C-alpha cells in the first residue's frame, strides 16, 4: 500500500483551513488510517477545528483498544466532535466553528469509510464494469444535495452553484454527531482518493479520472498534479488531497 497527502492554501485564501493525516502503517488497532478535514469558521477557528479534529482522532485511536474498524472510527470521531464542541462554547472567537471530515481505513481488502460534510472519498478501479472508473463513495451533506434528492433543485443549475458550499453536517457544531459509514471491497491496483471541495469545486471528475489513470505517474506525482489543476482552474479554496494505492 502506498499513500501520500498534501494540503495547499490555493490562490485566494489567506489561511489554510484544510488538514490531513496519512499513515499506511498501524495506528492503534487499525492497520492504517487516512483523514481529510476542511475547517470552517472565522479568523483561525476553521484552522483550529480541522487541526484539532484530526489530531484528536489519531490520539484517541492510539489510546483506546478496539476490534471493529467501524466502531473504532465512530468512537474516535464522536470523541473529537464533543471535545471540539466544548471548545467552541468556551472560546468566543471559536463559536460556531466546525469541520468536514472524511476518514478511512483498509482491513483485509475492505475499505471502511466515515463521512461528515462535503469532503469526499472516491474509488478509482480498473475492475469497474462501468465506462467510468472513478466513483464517488461518500454522499455530500450539503443543502443543495438534499434539495436535489427531494427533486426541488436541479444539479449544476445557477441556484445549485450559488449554494453548493452550504453544508448540513459538520464535526463540532453540536454535542452529538450523525456519521455516514460505507464498506467497499478493494482490488489490487485500486486507488482511493480523499479530498476537500477545494479540489472537486475546481476540477471536474473526468479530469481527476484522467490523472489517476496515468500509469507513469507515482502516487505522489498524481497528488501534486491534482493540486496544480485546482490552482490552474482558479484555486478559489484551500485544497486537501490524500491518495492511496492498493498495490500489495
N, C-alpha and C positions, 0 to 999 in steps of 0.2 A: 504494500500500500504506500502510495506517495501523495503527500499533501503540501499545499502552500497557501498562505493567506497574505493579503496586503490591504491596507486602507489608504485612501487618498483624499485630500481636502477638496479636490475639484477646482474649478476655475472661478467660482463666485463667492463661496462661503468664506468667512474669516476664521472659523473654528471647525475642527474635525470632530463631529459627534458620533462617528461610527467606530466600532471596536470589535475585534475578532480574536479568536483563540483556535489554534490548530495543533493537535497532538495525535500523531499516528501511533504513539506508544501508550501504554496503560495509564489511565488516570483513575486512581482508587480501584473500584471493582469494575470499571468499564475498560474494555480493550483499547479504546481510543475515544477522542472527544473533539467535536467541532462546533464552534459557536460563532454567530454573527449577530450583532446588535446595532440598532440605529436609534440613537437617543433623540429625545425631543424636550424642549423647554428653553426658556430664555437664558441669556448670558451663558454661564458654564453648566447649567442644570442638565442639558442634554448630554454633554460630555461626561458629567459625573454619573448620570443614570446608566449609560451603556457600559462605562468602565466598571462601575460598582457591580452591576448585574453579572457581567461575565466573570469577574474575579471572585464574586461570592459563590457562584455556581461551582466553579472549579474547586475552591476551598472546601465547600460543603461535600462534594463528591470524594475528595481526598480524605475527609474526616469522618465519613459515615459509611458503614458497610451496607451491602445490598446484593441481591442476586438477579433481580429482574431489571433490564435496562430501562423499560418504560417507567417503572416506579422510581428508580434512581433519578432519572431526569425530572419526573414530576415533583418529587420531594425537593430536589435542589432548586428548581425554578420557583416552587412555592415559597421556599425559604428566602430566596433573593427578592421575590416580589414583596413579601411582608416587610422585610428589613428596609427595602427602598421606600416603601410607602411610609413607614415610620419616620424616616429621614425627611421626607417631603413635608411632613407636618411640623417637624421640629425647626427647620431652617426656612425662614420666609422666602428667601431667594430661590428655593427649590420647590415651592408649592406648585403642584400640577405637573411636575416632571415625570417622565416615563421613558420607556424604550421598547422598540420592537425586539423580537428575539426569534431566531431560528436555531435549533440545536439538533445535533445528530450524533449517532454512534453506530458502529458496524460490528455485529457479532455473528460469526459463522454464516457469512454471506447474506445476512438480513440487515437492511438499513432501517434503523429506528429514528424517527423524526418527531420533533416537537416544534410547534409554531404558534407565535402570538404576534399579531400585527401584519404588516405587508412586506417584511423581508422574506425572501423566497428560497426554496430549495428546488433545484431541477435535477433530473436524472438524464444523462446522455448515454444511450445504449445502442450499440450496433445490433443487438438482438431484437430491437423493436420491430414489430410486424407492420407498423405504420410507416408512411413515407417519411415523416419527420422523426428523427432520432432523439430530439430533445423534448422532454415532457416536464411540465411544472407539477410537482408533487404536492406542495403546500397550497392552501387557499388563502387569498388575501383577506384579512379582516379590515375591510375598508367600507366606507359609506357607499361608494359607487358600486362595489362588488355586490353588496347586499341589495341595492336597488336594481341592478341588472338581474340578479337571481329572482327577484319579485316581478320582473317584467316591466318595471317602472322607468327604466333608463336603458338607452342603447349604448353598448360598449364602444368606446373611442369617439363618441359624439362630443360636441363642444362642451356640453354640461358635464359630461364624464371627465374630460380632461381638466376642467376648472376645479373639480372637487376630488380628484383621484388621490390626493395626499391626506385626506381626512380619514384617520384610522379609527376603528371601533373597539379595538382591544390593544392594551399595552401593559407591559410589566411596570408595576409601581404606582398605578393610578387608583387602586382600590386594595383593601386588605385581602381579598380573595381573587383568584385568577382562573379563567377558563382557558384551557390549553387544548389545541388540536394535536392528535397523535396519528402517525402514519407508519406502517410497516411495509417495506418494499424489498422484494428479492433482488440480489445483485448477481451479475455475471462477471466473469473475468474480462477486464478491459473497460468496464463501465466507469463513467465519470460522474461525480456528484458535485454540483455547483451550488454554492450558497452565496447569497448576495443581498445587499440593501437596494433600495429603489434608486440609488444613485447610478446603478448600472442599468436596471430594467427600464427606468424612465428615459434613458438616453440611447440605449442600444436595443433594437428590436430582436426578438427571439431568433429570427433567421440568421442575423449576423453573429449572434452568440453561438449558434449551432455551427456555423462555418469555422469559427475559431477552434471550437472543441474537436471538430472533425479533422483538423490539420495535423497529420501524423508526424511531421518532422519538427514539431514544437514540443518542448518539455512542459510539464505541469506548471512550473514557474513562468515560463515564457508565455503560455496561454493566459495565465492570470494577469500578467503585466500587459499583454496585448489588449485584453478586455478593458483594463483601466485606461489605456491610451485611446480606445474607441469612445469610451464615455466622455473623456475630455475633448476629443476631437469633435464630438457631436454637441458640445456646449458646456459640459461639466457643471451643470447648474446646482448640483448637490454633492455632498460627500459620497465617496464610493468605498464600499467594502466588498471584497471578493475572497471566497475561500473555495479552492478546488482540490478534490481528492480523486485519485485514480485507483481503482481496484485492480492492481497489477500483480497480485500474488495470492 
